[in-house]
Amino acid sequence: MSTAPARFACVATPPGPFTVVVTAGADGEDVVLASGWTDDVSDLLPVVHRSLRPTWVERAETLPVLDVVAAFTAGDVAAIDAVPVRQRSGPFLTDAWEVLRTVPAGQPDTYAEFAARCGRPSAVRAAAGACARNAAALFVPCHRVLATGGGLGGFRWGTPVKRWLLDHEAEHAPVAA
């Protein structure tokens, strides 16, 4: 466990309350450890890798990253792209989470396409597992991966939230050239 304290804050979003847990990065900038559609920080802490899990968290009235969430919900779907995130696992999951950040808003992948994007086209279940184990929802956009055949597939925060995110991104994503 990390001895560094973390801070958390919650904000209202169209699909429900959104909470983010951050810690200080090497440069002092906030880094997201976990986030999701809940108003209870205790829902988020168990998904943080044990080596990164803070020993305590302090409520903050606001955090700079919540301005990014507000920009996203207002239609700037690229606002989340540069938010620093810290997750840890084995090599495949760590790489897969980075690859998730390259799936364009408004252009979701299937789990099979995502596995191929990760360089392991036969690892569809592992790709789905990377989405399921993602602690930094929204900032690592696992919601942009769908079941083969176009179904929503699963989402830790519920398929109505996933549907809202996909519809919102489809409406506001820049048109691909």
C-alpha positions in Angstrom: 0.0 0.0 0.0 1.1 3.5 -0.7 1.5 5.8 2.3 0.8 8.8 0.2 -2.6 10.4 1.0 -5.1 10.7 -1.8 -8.0 13.1 -2.3 -11.4 12.5 -3.7 -14.3 14.6 -4.8 -17.7 14.0 -6.4 -19.6 15.9 -9.1 -23.0 15.5 -10.6 -23.0 14.3 -14.2 -26.0 13.5 -16.5 -25.7 9.7 -15.9 -25.2 10.1 -12.2 -22.7 11.1 -9.5 -19.1 10.7 -10.5 -16.3 10.4 -8.0 -12.6 10.6 -8.7 -9.6 9.6 -6.5 -6.3 11.4 -7.1 -2.8 11.4 -5.7 0.1 13.7 -6.4 2.3 12.8 -9.4 6.1 13.3 -9.5 5.6 16.8 -10.8 2.9 17.6 -8.2 0.1 17.3 -10.7 -2.9 15.2 -9.7 -2.9 11.7 -11.1 -6.2 9.7 -11.2 -6.0 6.4 -9.3 -9.7 5.5 -9.7 -13.0 7.0 -10.9 -16.5 6.0 -11.5 -20.2 6.7 -11.3 -20.8 6.5 -7.6 -21.0 8.9 -4.7 -19.2 6.5 -2.4 -15.4 6.5 -2.5 -15.4 3.1 -0.8 -16.7 1.7 -4.1 -13.5 2.9 -5.8 -10.7 2.0 -3.4 -10.8 -1.8 -3.8 -10.1 -1.5 -7.6 -6.9 0.4 -7.0 -3.9 -2.0 -7.3 -2.7 -2.8 -3.8 0.7 -1.2 -4.4 -1.0 2.1 -5.3 -3.9 2.0 -2.8 -3.7 4.9 -0.5 -3.7 4.3 3.3 -6.2 7.1 3.6 -8.2 9.5 1.5 -9.4 13.0 2.2 -12.5 14.6 0.8 -11.8 17.7 -1.3 -14.5 20.3 -2.2 -13.3 20.2 -5.7 -10.3 19.0 -7.8 -8.9 20.4 -11.1 -9.8 17.1 -12.8 -13.5 17.8 -12.2 -13.2 20.7 -14.6 -12.2 18.2 -17.2 -15.2 16.1 -16.4 -17.4 19.2 -16.7 -15.8 20.0 -20.1 -16.5 16.4 -21.2 -20.1 16.4 -20.2 -20.5 19.8 -21.9 -19.4 18.2 -25.2 -15.6 18.4 -25.3 -15.2 14.7 -25.5 -11.4 15.0 -26.1 -10.9 16.8 -22.7 -10.3 13.5 -21.0 -7.4 12.5 -23.3 -4.5 14.2 -21.4 -5.6 13.4 -17.8 -2.7 11.5 -16.1 -3.7 8.1 -14.8 -1.8 5.6 -12.7 -2.8 1.9 -12.8 -0.7 -1.2 -12.3 -1.0 -4.8 -13.2 0.8 -7.3 -15.5 2.3 -6.3 -18.9 -0.8 -7.1 -20.9 -3.3 -5.2 -18.8 -1.0 -2.2 -18.4 -0.5 -2.1 -22.2 -4.2 -2.7 -22.9 -5.1 0.3 -20.6 -2.8 2.5 -22.7 -4.3 1.2 -25.9 -7.8 1.9 -24.6 -6.8 5.6 -24.5 -6.3 5.5 -28.3 -9.9 4.3 -29.1 -11.4 7.4 -30.6 -14.6 8.9 -29.1 -17.5 8.2 -31.3 -15.8 5.2 -32.9 -16.0 2.3 -30.5 -14.2 -1.0 -31.0 -15.6 -4.5 -30.5 -13.7 -6.6 -28.0 -12.2 -8.5 -31.0 -11.0 -5.2 -32.6 -9.6 -4.1 -29.3 -7.7 -7.4 -28.8 -6.2 -6.8 -32.3 -5.4 -3.2 -31.5 -3.5 -4.6 -28.4 -1.5 -6.8 -30.8 -3.1 -10.0 -29.6 -6.1 -10.7 -31.9 -6.9 -14.1 -30.3 -6.9 -12.6 -26.8 -10.5 -11.4 -26.9 -11.3 -12.6 -23.3 -8.1 -10.9 -22.0 -9.1 -7.7 -23.8 -12.5 -7.9 -22.1 -10.8 -8.5 -18.8 -8.7 -5.4 -19.3 -11.9 -3.4 -19.6 -13.5 -5.0 -16.6 -10.4 -4.4 -14.4 -10.0 -0.7 -15.4 -10.0 1.4 -12.3 -10.0 4.8 -14.0 -13.4 4.8 -15.8 -13.9 7.7 -18.3 -10.2 8.7 -18.4 -9.3 5.2 -19.6 -12.4 4.8 -21.8 -13.3 1.2 -21.5 -16.9 2.2 -22.3 -15.7 2.5 -26.0 -15.5 -1.3 -26.4 -18.6 -3.2 -27.4 -19.5 -6.8 -27.7 -19.0 -8.4 -31.1 -22.3 -7.9 -32.9 -22.8 -4.4 -31.5 -24.2 -5.2 -28.1 -23.1 -3.0 -25.2 -21.4 -5.8 -23.3 -20.7 -5.1 -19.6 -19.7 -2.0 -17.7 -18.9 -1.8 -14.0 -21.1 1.3 -13.7 -24.1 -0.2 -15.5 -25.1 -0.3 -19.1 -27.3 2.8 -18.9 -24.2 4.8 -18.0 -22.3 3.1 -20.9 -25.1 3.9 -23.3 -25.2 7.6 -22.2 -21.4 7.9 -22.7 -21.5 6.3 -26.1 -24.4 8.4 -27.3 -22.8 11.6 -25.9 -19.5 10.8 -27.6 -21.3 10.0 -30.9 -23.0 13.3 -30.8 -20.0 15.4 -29.9 -17.0 13.6 -31.4 -15.1 15.3 -34.1 -15.9 13.9 -37.5 -13.2 11.6 -38.7 -11.5 12.7 -42.0 
